[in-house]
Amino acid sequence: MVGKFSGILVGYRKYDKASKDESGKIIVSEQKHVYDVFCTGVKKDKATGLFTDECKVVSVTDTEQVIKNMKYGIPVEFYGEAKTFKDKSGNEKNYMVYSGISAVGV
């Protein structure tokens, strides 16, 4: 299941992800770009203006630097996809993978 999300850019970092063959030798190294996005809740308290549901920071990963003019607080949109996997004891675990980030109105 895929959904579209929005938030505020609050951080950026990059790293090299190495892929290894069966013998443990690095065969390719790919640079990853990680954008940290603050996502607000949906429900607000009328008296205080504070969100009454979950606000969180998510990491959106891309293979290239797609936002060129980055600065703190710019609005962004991105996609999230729900994934599942089985842990060591055979239980299914759910998690979200975020990608496809773009600046909005910049």
Secondary structure, 3 states (H helix, E strand, C coil): CEEEEEEEEEEEEEEEEEEECCCCCEEEEEEEEEEEEEECCCCECCCCCCECCCCEEEEEEECCCCCCCCCCCCEEEEEEEEEEEECCCCCEEEEEEEEEEEECCC
